[in-house]
Amino acid sequence: MTQPGVELQELIAAMEQRRHKVEQGGGPERQKKQKEGGKLTARERIEHLLDPGSFLEMSTFVEHGRNRLMEGVDAPGEGVVTGRGTIDGRQVFVFSQDFTVLGGSLGKMNASKVTKIMDLAAKTGCPVIGLNDSAGARIQEGVDSLSGYGEIFYRNAIYSGSVPQISAILGPCAGGAVYSPALTDFILMSRGTSYMFITGPEVIKSVTREEVTFDTLGGADVHTRKSGVAHLAYDGDEAVLDGVRDLLGYLPQNAREHPPVKPTQDPPNRSNERLLELVTPDQRKPYAMHDVIRELVDEGTFLEIQPDWAKNMLVGFARLGGQSVGIVANNPKSMAGTLNIDASDKAARFIRTCDCYNIPILTLVDVTGFLPGTQQEYGGIIRHGAKMLYAYAEASVPKVTLITRKSYGGAYLAMNSRDMGADVVYAWPIAAVAVMGAEGAANIVYRRDINSSDNPEATRAQKIAEYKEAFDNPYVAAAKGYIDDVIPMEETRARLIQTFEMLRNKEETRPYKKHGNMPL
């Protein structure tokens, strides 16, 4: 083998020396401090996230723009590591902010590294994953750093719905920096080491005199339980990164493709006799919708999204016959599964995400209606509930609805009835579809008969029974074509798999428009 000459050897050595300096980030001491704080380094995160040996780094030697305040400031790699790699053999693009270099602060050239891989992801039709760990805007660069954020935000919005965008919050994310993750499809946070907020504890204390810690203001539990900003929380960097890999398995590469099919050993015609024990006809007895979902889907695996926020509504991903599906379901064990402001927002966002990425939607219905009360009305339940109606009507992916026990009033429509665009609607024999429940309806419809009766309670019970037999069942709606079939509970899995297979190549033409005007 021909040996390079002395001059070339020196050039190669200089290149390797420069590369080594970039790879060291802020240096051993700062990396040690990062690990003592329970966090991986920027490069370790990429290593854990991607398939071994698949990372191709880009913009390795980019440096910050020179100005009076940045003269003499060393920032290896400009505080962010960017490139491409694979997850389960599928190409993704990733940027990983390096807190050991100027606190991972964002300047103009730092942003240019991020936007370059975002543009490449859009051009090649691949997901973008952001590993966030940054002190925020680089104050020394002034308006240039704000411009950098603007360029990222713009791409977050323009590429939204084109390629999946996932944000992992693995450290601080404050001020304007929070809006890039907020514009992406999913946000995952690490408990105890990450936080998100617009204004920090010190500013809040100076303005409102309220004392609050970083974690209680914007930690993972806050955003997965109270604000609904984040979708999933895990303990530690590794678990978050594993969560990103798991989530990507349900998503396609881009909006032109379908999610990958995962072969399963779970028989498509497996009987669901356990459902006969889980769900009874007695509407006063709540049941675990989680158990119903796990009984139906492949290998009982359900990746719930936002599991700790708006618990009366369940959303998440699963597979039926190997095919990825999005599930939207009322939760009878929380607020009787009623629809309120947060539940409507949660469902609407998830429905639109599924529609963006060609993921069929299964809706499981057990709902009494929208939550009444002044708090909900003053908070705009009309507007928020309309988001859910809009999302279902707008979605053109295959949509299958199963009424498990009851579907009443306006919530019947909001949970994707045939009138709202469901392709196929099923019901179990124990289901009831009506304007309202039999007890309430009997009090209104038969008020005179009950009030004039010698025995009002007996007459009321009789009228409730009559109403149930005449209206509070699935057969009136089925007779009118609003329900396609009333199916045996134990055959549900097989029927759902057959139905989604039937709808696999569904196409739907909509009127021309620039875009709709969703009631935000």
Steps between C-alpha positions, in 0.01 A plus 500: 500500500634840405587714802397867489778753480614703798297807399182297457559323830525835674174616338325179605636531853379861519154393382481223759616739770225745409245220493611371838461849648145524365413154632622599847239775514550716808775270624534220757409712804175626357410156367565358846267760651236409240513135603498584870171676433353171375523587131679354199717717279369618163693234311414222743134579443537465126691175550221357716222618269632379165590161362869424575740649248230678299569862599633729228593834652448821305625860537767371736734799485248785499602792723305789647481838332756748630394812686648708781339293776591165342865577426723236654204284604561135416194295401596162351228376267305821571313331785301251296570165331307438179474225240311195379475140608258211509250362752405140430654551156289807416677829431446790740664838552601614847640800682631474854565817698826493698456664839875475567564762228372843606206329669378376163389857429367572154677745273468567130744230384369253755156551347639462149623151590152407622313649203732325256404156626133601519515596133672173412234306693226674302678442167558132568170435680636394839413572865681770700592440864614783725687422822457821699736606777563872473512814713317684223593790275865605494476849643843601365370468144197721557241504224698242299405234755135603476526474123637148543198399705271653242657292223445184704140589595422573136618156394317333789181650363566455127607135536221419748295212364760434232754305707466392864670735745580374850649700787678342795546746789806380689601814688399865517270642234394852587380826351452508124672161474183321613313593184696274268405185697144634535478512119607136459280190499612346830686616810669250735658612828736354758382523861721694739749627240288690248265795512314738269364847573469846347618693806716351772457492879704818559292708260177363646619583851589857403166559328249304709703428818414134446778258591521189283772251406607410147337160529169614647480777240583305187612145577391185320215423741363854464483479122368143479236540774397867521579696184479224240803649322704178510381161377718252690740503797769250594764455767836592350649573159525137390132433566397814309712400201356147509158664504585694184600178325177329612284792385665514158405136443135606464571791262583507129806673358287781359148600396525316167567163660313262729627385841711184499313173547636288782446125468325349801441152638171617652224326295274747317191293585586460869182483707430782745283314750669689784305808388181331626644524851659844463195690377150449637171652379463689830596858414554577868798264514815658353757277332863542397511611136874433512421131551257502208765653273768252605261212446441610139844606374803298396678342797318734740740784421362853525724809492281753676567865418450764774389230747500733802313796349124516434461141617136487395629470143745231391715536187794297379650261249462125460498242221223286358620215281840672484354827377559818701179665624422802711244441775266763645284376789284628782615387844199403717723489810576873481215752513279226349675561169329835443650750256641820647736772375826310555365170369380671183837666442685176569289300257496765227877533499552123489243450222674762286841343567371161383347659191830676417687173491250257346424317822146349508285601796299268724250677727359315802189672631348496847388857564209670676563844353696821547576603857243759617572801721594867500873426521486309173274753328712797609812313393364458148384139485307589184818608323709214637236237426479637146871420456419133545212513253724682252789254543285195431325660203832614354676164538506295180675189637296183560271562798322221686274563800391241758230592753580285801220600736337843463513795264277792591423848377749727329783277619359228270601725211827617655616139536495449123153386404422406139369852444844639594681286246553159659548240227360215708311508831453194720324451832493227761161351600523681835536839329249782525469787254261785576468870563538428871484214749172325570467641853531860389294451186213334687480793742449736205299294252266344755493783756122536500438126530741474792372809684135400463556139604381361834842339531751735328806285578346185355377690193842656456669157514250368248556792261878466529470133402273594208743766380795261522320240296382750240802731466789435739667221300713468187225368273309822438818663367590182310154492338562850368848412369692706756657178632630250244479194720442389858781253558573229759746635755722193475546552125606865525872461426441293189233740374720807554798347321282400204349847484829689506633261235197584288572873541875477438486666157232754586514825304292808562474817292432826680404846364793720400616738772819660618427358845204477732434742784500281810338660808822544696 
